[in-house]
Amino acid sequence: MFDGNTENTRLVYSSDVGRVESSDISAPAPVGDGVVRVSRTKSGRKGKTVTLVTGVPAADVAGVGKELKRRCGSGGSVKDGVIELQGDHRTTVVDHLSGRYRVKLAGG
């Protein structure tokens, strides 16, 4: 059943030329929405407060993590693209990253 919607259709086979190779397949969309989110959590950490930074581009995660640990004067780590800083350093992180990225405070 054809409903007239051409946005969701593409030519795959033609009786004139056979299989049609599609060169208009777009590149995969970047992961995330381009916003760096800074949040604070305690869950699963025995009551210890941790600042989480997500959404930093994959190429910059290690360097930004190192900068933030130095800037905040605390320990932390980078796991699966998420920067974890020991303690509540949300305002410091937002101030430091707002020049390079779109930054939002996430959570409560």
N, C-alpha and C positions, 0 to 999 in steps of 0.2 A: 504494500500500500504506500503510495507516494503522496506526501502531504504538501509538497511544494517548497519545503525547506531545503535550500541549496547550501546552507552553511555546513551541514553535517553530512554532505555527500561528496564523493570524489570518484573519478573514473579509475577503475582497476583493470578492466578488460574491454577491448573493443574488437568486434568481429572483423574490422578492416586490418588492424595491425597486431592483434593478439594482446598479450599482457602489456600494460602500460606502466612504465617506471615512473614513480612519482618523485619529482625533484623539488616539489614545493613543501615537503615535510619540514616543518620548522625545527629549530634546535630546541632541546629541552629547556624549559623555563628554569631560571635560577631558583635554588632552594630558598624558601622563605620569601619575605616580602620586602626586604631591603631595610628593615628597621631593627636596630639593636635594642634588645629589651634587657632591662636591669631589674632584677627582683631579689627578694630576700626570703629565705626559707629556713625552717628548723627540722622539717619532717625527715625522719630516717637518719638523723645525725645526733641522737641522744641529747637533744635540747640545745645543741650548739648552733649559733646563728651563722649562716653562710650566704654570701652575696653571689647570685648567679648572673652571668652575662651571656645571652644567647643572640644569635643572628649576626655575629661577626663573620665576614667572609672567610672561607676556609684557608685561603692563602695567608691571612693576617692573624689567625687565632693564636699561634704560638708566640709571636712577637708582642701582640697586644696583651696577652696573659702575663708575659714577663714584665712589661711596662707597668701594668696595673698592680702587680704584686710589689714592685719597687715603690711605686707612688703611694700605695696605701700602707706600706710598711708591715705587711702581713704575709702569711703563707697562703698557698693555694695550689690549684692544679688545673690542667686542661684535660677534659675527658669528653670524647665524642663531640667535639666542636663547642662544648660549653665550658666557659671559664668559671671556676669556683674560687672565691676568695674567702678566707676565714674572717668572720666578723661582718658587721653591718657597715659597708662602705658605699652605699648607693649614691649619695650626693657627690662624693669624690669621683666615682666612676663616671657619672653623668657629666660632670664638669670637664673631665679629662677627654671624654670621647665625643662630646658634642661638636667639636670643631671638625671632625673627620666623618662622622656618621650621623644619620637620623637616629636619635636616642629617645627612648621612652621608658618611664618608670612603669613597671608591671607589678601586678599584685597589690596587696593592701598595705 
